[in-house]
Amino acid sequence: MPDQAQGLRALAERMTRRDHGCPSLPSAFAPEDARPRPESERDEPEARPQDDANRPYTAAVALDVADLPLETQTAVADTRLFTAMGHALQSATSNAASAPVSASPRQRARVVAVTSGKGGVGKTNFTTNLALTLAQSGQRVIVMDADLGLANLHVVLGISPRYHLEHVMRGEKTLREALCEGPCGIQIIGGGSGIAELANLDETSRQSFLTGLGELDTLADVILIDTGAGLSRNVMAFLCAVEEIIVVTTPEPTAITDAYATIKVASQENPTARLMLVVNMAQSEAEGEAVAAKLTLITQRFLKVNLDCLGAIPHDIAVGRAVRAQQPFTLSQPGSAAARSVAQIAAQLGYQHSKTEAPGGVGGFLNRMQRYFGFRAPAGVG
């Protein structure tokens, strides 16, 4: 194929003379006859024009090939293909070398529901002080007040959120706009009748709300949901969706019975959830341990459920003082017995030392909630 070889050599010479600004083609991708000749063999070496330094490569190969032999025209097409491949590889390699190291996968928040079988056991007070203790250990914490009947988490904190879930459900505010900053940097989502209206929203509003909820993964390490007491539809919606549940009880027989009922239903409806127990208002350490041991035994025997006992909080007059002053006792009375117990419970959770992210995060929470309300979580969440 002497004509083809000669045509390719002529093409290489013309390409070299027309544009010295193009990066050289890697030899592995250039046809042998199309590779630039050594400097000593070039006819008229030209200096690279200063103003052509950034000229696109395509301009350099805009050659008139119509006057070349047919076989040479075919070879020219092949040469251009190899040339384009070579430059694409060079560009990709260069970009890969200069690109910053990709960030680690997005951290997912732990979504934890705090619940109780009956009211009056100090669930909201415990949730509030646990959130503050976790925040003091370096965790980013968001607390959602989902007690729709008696939303009073903001009362314990002594703050007044301007917006709450109902504003979000009506589309008046985004979930991020509804966040209210509390002590130690914790973020509060005020309660209201919001989640009760979730099933009645139109598809657009519902997807918007869920997308906003999915963004909380980027804002928090731990999301605590203060549910209502009992086993209402709204409470079960959260207990079925989270991966970790803390059940709060007191040593009173009625509270223990209702706590067992909550553990039973939660374990049946959400069998993969981590179930934990906190005994509040114990008269002594021995009483708290006795209640925990009793519930652990019966849940293991009759429900085949392993209950993780986090600890007990003693009956402490400092708690009553703090509630009346609308100041969390972990802040107003950090040396109190109750505050020390909450710190031990927070340590038992292990969040401040954990290097692993929550398996599902907020996305997993949303995907599981759809099984309860029967709606679809937005694409891309989680």
Rosetta blueprint (number, residue, H / E / L):
1 M L
2 P H
3 D H
4 Q H
5 A H
6 Q H
7 G H
8 L H
9 R H
10 A H
11 L H
12 A H
13 E H
14 R H
15 M H
16 T H
17 R H
18 R H
19 D L
20 H L
21 G L
22 C L
23 P L
24 S L
25 L L
26 P L
27 S L
28 A L
29 F L
30 A L
31 P L
32 E H
33 D H
34 A H
35 R L
36 P L
37 R L
38 P L
39 E H
40 S H
41 E H
42 R L
43 D L
44 E L
45 P L
46 E L
47 A L
48 R L
49 P L
50 Q H
51 D H
52 D H
53 A L
54 N L
55 R L
56 P L
57 Y H
58 T H
59 A H
60 A H
61 V L
62 A L
63 L L
64 D L
65 V L
66 A L
67 D L
68 L L
69 P L
70 L H
71 E H
72 T H
73 Q H
74 T H
75 A H
76 V H
77 A H
78 D H
79 T H
80 R H
81 L H
82 F H
83 T H
84 A H
85 M H
86 G H
87 H H
88 A H
89 L H
90 Q H
91 S H
92 A H
93 T H
94 S H
95 N H
96 A H
97 A H
98 S H
99 A L
100 P L
101 V L
102 S L
103 A L
104 S L
105 P L
106 R L
107 Q L
108 R L
109 A L
110 R E
111 V E
112 V E
113 A E
114 V E
115 T E
116 S E
117 G L
118 K L
119 G L
120 G L
121 V L
122 G L
123 K H
124 T H
125 N H
126 F H
127 T H
128 T H
129 N H
130 L H
131 A H
132 L H
133 T H
134 L H
135 A H
136 Q H
137 S L
138 G L
139 Q L
140 R L
141 V E
142 I E
143 V E
144 M E
145 D E
146 A E
147 D L
148 L L
149 G L
150 L L
151 A L
152 N L
153 L H
154 H H
155 V H
156 V H
157 L H
158 G L
159 I L
160 S L
161 P L
162 R L
163 Y L
164 H E
165 L H
166 E H
167 H H
168 V H
169 M H
170 R L
171 G L
172 E L
173 K L
174 T L
175 L H
176 R H
177 E H
178 A H
179 L L
180 C E
181 E E
182 G L
183 P H
184 C H
185 G H
186 I L
187 Q E
188 I E
189 I E
190 G E
191 G L
192 G L
193 S L
194 G L
195 I H
196 A H
197 E H
198 L H
199 A H
200 N H
201 L L
202 D L
203 E H
204 T H
205 S H
206 R H
207 Q H
208 S H
209 F H
210 L H
211 T H
212 G H
213 L H
214 G H
215 E H
216 L H
217 D H
218 T H
219 L L
220 A L
221 D L
222 V E
223 I E
224 L E
225 I E
226 D E
227 T E
228 G E
229 A E
230 G L
231 L L
232 S L
233 R H
234 N H
235 V H
236 M H
237 A H
238 F H
239 L H
240 C L
241 A L
242 V L
243 E L
244 E E
245 I E
246 I E
247 V E
248 V E
249 T E
250 T L
251 P L
252 E L
253 P H
254 T H
255 A H
256 I H
257 T H
258 D H
259 A H
260 Y H
261 A H
262 T H
263 I H
264 K H
265 V H
266 A H
267 S H
268 Q H
269 E H
270 N L
271 P L
272 T L
273 A L
274 R E
275 L E
276 M E
277 L E
278 V E
279 V E
280 N E
281 M E
282 A E
283 Q L
284 S L
285 E H
286 A H
287 E H
288 G H
289 E H
290 A H
291 V H
292 A H
293 A H
294 K H
295 L H
296 T H
297 L H
298 I H
299 T H
300 Q H
301 R H
302 F H
303 L H
304 K L
305 V L
306 N L
307 L L
308 D E
309 C E
310 L E
311 G E
312 A E
313 I E
314 P E
315 H L
316 D L
317 I H
318 A H
319 V H
320 G H
321 R H
322 A H
323 V H
324 R H
325 A L
326 Q L
327 Q L
328 P L
329 F H
330 T H
331 L H
332 S H
333 Q L
334 P L
335 G L
336 S L
337 A H
338 A H
339 A H
340 R H
341 S H
342 V H
343 A H
344 Q H
345 I H
346 A H
347 A H
348 Q H
349 L H
350 G L
351 Y H
352 Q H
353 H H
354 S L
355 K L
356 T L
357 E L
358 A L
359 P L
360 G L
361 G H
362 V H
363 G H
364 G H
365 F H
366 L H
367 N H
368 R H
369 M H
370 Q H
371 R H
372 Y H
373 F H
374 G L
375 F L
376 R L
377 A L
378 P L
379 A L
380 G L
381 V L
382 G L
